[in-house]
Amino acid sequence: MFILVYLWRLCFLILAVVFTVVFGIPAYILSFKRKHYKYCYFFVRLWCIVLFYGIGMRYKFISHTSKKIERNRQYIFIANHTSVLDIMLIVILLPHHPIFFVGKKELDRIPFFRNIYKRVAVLVDRKDARSRASVYQRCAERMKKGQNVVIYPEGGVPDDTSVILDNFKDGAFNMATIHGLPIVAFTFIGLKEMFPFDNKKGYPGCVKVFLEDILEPKGTLSEMKETAYNKMKQTLINE
């Protein structure tokens, strides 16, 4: 069984290497000018689609709200974080909203990938207080240019795999209140089991994507955070 899992994981790595070159070159060239970011995002999204579907993954979309994501509106997107495929899935879900991530600085060590990553993400060293403090300013600069931000409010993947949903950090909700942007909350079900960080485990399958709510920045930071957390945790418990 382990052999099949390793072969499946190897397939993912081969696809990642090949299509990082195929789509990475135009994405890298287009990433130099901010006005071309939406074209850069097109190739980044193609890369995500090939890798996600190429290893036999798919998703089912379920909405817990009657609210819709408006094509010409700017948002802050949040989701639970359990797998590397979380990043690809949220890009696939958002064809009309070029996004950038608040990402770990450690990932800029990966050769070639780091050149693109630095342009589609705001990097933060969570151990450095100055880096954490400057993240808000750097995100604000991108949001002023019409880009949408994705933040995983747990601040990373919980070390304890038994944790359903870790406590949320304030970052996403602080930005929402400061910039007057709504928060779109997604819950991903299945990736923790299907594509975990443990390379000995995993299998292809259908991920459930729940649109929990679109929270307007009308209440306080703590109210928005509590509402998003409770809705996402309840879905995780129910499923």
N, C-alpha and C positions, 0 to 999 in steps of 0.2 A: 504493500500500500504506500509506504514511504517513497518507494521508487517512482510511482506514478505522480505523487505530489511534487517530487523534485523535478521530474521531467516537465510537469506543468509550469512550475516556477521558472525553469530554464527557458521555456517557450516565451514567458513574459519578458525575461531579460533580453532574449534575442530580438523580440519585437521592439523593446525599448531602445536598444542600441541602434537598430536599423532605422527606425522611424524618428529617432532623435536627430539623425543625420539628414534624413529626407525632408522633414518638416522643420527641423531646428535651424537649418541654414537660412531659409527665407524669414523665419521668425526672428532670428538674430539680426539680420540686416534691417528688417522693418522696425525693430525695437529701438533703434538709435534716435528716431524722431517721434516725439510724443503724439504728434498729429496722425501718425501711422499706426498707433497702438491697436486700433480696431482690426487692422489687417494682420498685425502680428498675432492678435488674439485668435483670428480665424485659423491660423496654422497651429497654434497651441491647442485649439479645440479639436482639430483633425487628429493631432497626436493622441489626445485623450480618448477620442472615439475609437481609434484603431487599437489602442492598448486595452481598453475596457472590454469592447466586444470581441477582440481578437483572442482573448483567453476564455471565452464562453460566458462572460457576464452579461446580464441585462437588468433592467429595473422596471418596477411597477409604481406608477405615481398615484398617490392617494392624497386628497385634500381634506383637511379638517376645518376649512374656512371657505366662505363664499367669496372672500376677497381675491382679487387677481393681481398678479405682478404686471404692472403697466410697462409697456415697451419703452416709452420715452421718459421714464422716471428713474431717478437715482436711488440706490438702496445700500444698506449694509446687510450682508447675508451672514447668518450663523448656522452652525450645524454641530452635532456631536462628532467626535473624532476617535475612530477605532482602527483605521487602516490607511495605508498609503493610497488606496483607491478612492478614499473620500475626496481627495483633491481632484481626481479625474472626473468623478461623478458630478460634482457641483459645477464644473466647467461645462459638461455635457448638458446639464439642466438649464444653462443660461446662454442661449445662442445670441441674444440681443442685448446683453448687459456685460460688456467687457469688464472683467474683474481683475483685481490684483489681490495678492494674499499678504497677510502679516505672517512671515515665515521665520523659522529658525536660521540663524546665521551659519550654523554648522553645515547646512546643505550647500553653501557656496564653495565647499571644498571639492565637490565632484567636478572633474575635468569637463570642459566644454559646456555641460549642463549649467554650470555656475554663471556663464556669460549671459545666458537667457534668463536664468532664475533671478539674477540681480535686477533685471529690467521688468519682470512681471511680479515682483514681490518687494515688500518693504522688509528688510532683514532686521532682526532683533536678537541681541545676545541677552538672554534672560538672566544671566549672571552679572551683567553690567548695568548698574543703575542709570548711567547716562544714556545708554542705548535704549533702555526701556522708556526713559523720559522723552527722548527725541522721536519716538515712534509716532506720537500724536501729530507732531508738526509735519513729518514726512508723509503721513497719510493725508493730512489736510491739503497738502500741495497737490496730491494726485486727485483728491475728490473735487477740488476746485476746477480741475480739467475735465470733469464729467465721468471719471472712472468710479466703479463700484468696488467696495472692499469686502473681502471674505475674512472672517475671524472665527476661529474655533475657541469659544469662550471658556472652555475648560483649561486653556493654556497649554495644551498638549495632550498626549495619550496617558490616561491614568496608569501608574505603575502597578496598581492592584487590579488584575483583570476581572476580579469579582465585582468591582464598582460599576454600577449601572450608569451613573452620570456623575462626574466629579463637579465640585462647586465651581460656579462661574466667576471669572474675573470681571472687573468693571469696564475694561477697555472698550468693547463694542457699544455698550450702553452709554458710556461717557461720550463717545463720538456722536452717537445718535442725538443726544440732548444738546450738544454743542452746535452741531451742524444742521439740526432740524431734519434729519433723514430717518425714514422708517426702517425698522429692522424686520427682515424676512427670516423666520425660523424654520429650518428643516430638521427632520429626524431621519437618520438612516438606520435601517434594521437589516441585519444579515452579514454585513461586511466584517464584523468582529469575528465571525465564525468562518466565513468563506475565504477571506484573504487577510488573516491576522499577520502580525509582525513575526510570528514564529514560522520559520521557513519549512518546518516539518508538517505543517497543517494547512488545510485549505481545500477548496473545491469550487468549481464553477456553479453558478446558480443565479437566481433572480433576487435582487435586492429590493426591499420596499422603501420607497421614498415618501415621507409624509410632509406635506406643507402644513405646519402647525398654525401659523398666524402671521399676519403682517401688522406689526405694532407701530402705531404712529407715536412720535415723540411728544406725547401730551402729558404723560405722568412724570413722576420722578424717576431717577436712575434706578433706584432700588425696586420700584414697582414694576418697571419694564423687565428688569433682570429676574425678578421673582415669577412674573407671569410666563416668560419664555422658559425658564427652568422647569416650572411645574408642568407645563404642557408637554415639553419634550420628555421629561421623566415619566409622566403618566403613560405616554405612548410606549416607551421602552418597557414599562412594567406590564402593560396590557399585551404586548406582543411576545 
